[in-house]
Amino acid sequence: MNAFRRRGEMEGLPLRVSPAWVIGGVLCLALLAVAWWRYGNAGAKIRAMVQSAAKGIERKDFWAVMRCVSPNYRDGSGLTFRDIQQMVLSWCRNKDAHVWLTVQPQRVHLQNFWQATATVQVQGIISAEGFSLPLGPMTVTLQLERTWLGQWRVTRADGWQSDPSLQKLQGEYLGTE
């Protein structure tokens, strides 16, 4: 008896698949879907994070802003995560201050799986304690890191320090006038 069958002879045989293979295949597809949801499309996730931070500043939502800033934050002017935390908290507590922002991510560049750079165009108006200041337009360069959970956070922001309106506000909120 011939143990090998030709292709034409196998057409009538039913296809047998073990339930373990089906369950394994479904689990693999589910795992891939979760991985894509968590880690996929980094550019869109970074753009969404930038918009979320801007909306958090406008709404004075401390936690929405701080979720976007890495504990490893340190920028070119020497500000750290704690300094940013203090500035955002002071901003959120000031009932007389308001800001309207237009933030447009211009370019996102993935350096590797864990790091990226984004260039953002920022413009707006700051209103605080009886005065209004124009903000920008300015180009801000963000260095970002990905967390283990797939979220992007800012580790460095440069380009905003030269704006005169922000220099004045930075002095007020950090007490360095």
Protein Blocks (a to p, Z undefined) as FASTA:
>chain_A
ZZbdcfklmmmpccdddfklmmmmmmmmmmmmmmmmmmgokllmmmmmmmmmmmmmmnop
aklmmmmpcfkbccfkopafklmmmmmmmmmmmmkbccddddddfbdcdfblmbccdddd
ddddddeehiacdehjddddddddddfkopacdfbdchjlmpmklmmmmmmmnopZZ
